Amino acid sequence: MAPKKIYNLETELVLNKNGDQHNASVPPLYQSATFKQDSLSNMGEYDYTRSGNPTRTQLQNHIAKIMMANHAFAVTSGMGCLDVITRLLAPGDEVLAGDDLYGGTNRLLTYLNQKGDLKVQHWDTTNTESFLSKITPNTKMIFLESPTNPLIKVCDVRTIATHAHKVNPDCVVVFDNTMMSPIFMTPLDLGVDIQYESATKYLNGHHDIMAGVIATRDAKLAERVYFVINSTGCGLTPFDCWLLMRGLRTLAVRIERQQQNALRIAEFLSNLGFRVRYPGLKSHPQYALHQSLCRGPGAVLSFETGSIKTSERIVEGTDIFGIAVSFGCVNSLISMPCRMSHASIDEKTRKERDFPEDLIRLCIGIENCDDLIDDLTKALLKSGAVKLNERDELFNVVSVQPKL
Ligand SMILES: *Cc1c(COP(=O)(O)O)cnc(C)c1O
């Protein structure tokens, strides 16, 4: 059963009914590791912050509402979420995963597979029929991401989740919604059992904390997730919970502006003849599928230049765009995944997965979009990827034709 949300998301994000005893307009921060009991026999709601803290509860209730979940948990990072979720499995369990997952996800699943803790298979999730055929009654968990980054592959999570539950009603379908955030996607409405997000990205939006959130509608799964968090001590610290709540209030305005900028930039690059990957462009091969699952294309896009050297010069030629891994912050970032975030995936695997070495990823912020386009134009000109003709119009020198 989906929980009832009274107001629209934008309103829920800023609405603050925290029931504070002094009517504080901002939820108070309980920077306390322990809580005293009234007496030996009378324990209060909280005793020790590893097990629970009022500031964390406040955040978790808020997150549950926003993600249309019945239960939500805040932990110390996005990878911390995956660690908690994989601990729900038993030794030797068979799991399926996409073949273009976040680098850190790939690293942890590969580690567990190589140790023999789990049997992990990676398959291309854009080929729905083929992916469905890999699901068996022994499939205990499925890890999905959509759209992936930086290849921007979309997967039909609704069909995969429905089929998985038909083949094995106990199969837990896990979805990483970091790229879309609750503003653009509600995976629990699409049949997913557990969704998680790196709150380091859009949810917090300011790159000043690391955090992760896990959400589910299933009370039994929630109980097991809580058991692991309490046992391992990876619950988010009260101060970081408090900061994350502050970040969340502006989530809707931030990401909507970021998306608006991203769409303009994707069109700008596409019009120049670059091969752009962005689910907001009709040229994306899964444009319609993405639209059927999400409420927007988000603010991450990637493009190819045809040359590693040219890409390097573009990345190093921008001024406003910071060269950094990660995304979701209010400022714009540029990166070369093969040299940075995805360097942990070996070259051979990248080749097998058709990962272009010259790929540039742009994570668009809330800046003035004209400034961003001017900045990119200067970098493109400096790199030699584009030139000006006699009429002062930009044209692409290599003209990489879209072949998606
Ligand atoms: C960043 C990221 C993660 C990991 O989150 P951290 O907070 O960095 O641990 C997981 N999945 C995706 C899609 C990410 O972008």
The ligand as a Gaussian input file, in Angstrom:
#p B3LYP/6-31G(d) Opt

LIG

0 1
 C       27.273000       8.649000      -5.988000
 C       26.452000       7.499000      -6.307000
 C       26.394000       6.403000      -5.461000
 C       27.206000       6.311000      -4.193000
 O       26.867000       7.262000      -3.279000
 P       27.910000       7.867000      -2.214000
 O       27.085000       8.785000      -1.408000
 O       28.985000       8.522000      -3.020000
 O       28.444000       6.700000      -1.445000
 C       25.561000       5.353000      -5.805000
 N       24.849000       5.374000      -6.944000
 C       24.892000       6.402000      -7.793000
 C       24.067000       6.365000      -9.036000
 C       25.698000       7.497000      -7.517000
 O       25.752000       8.500000      -8.375000

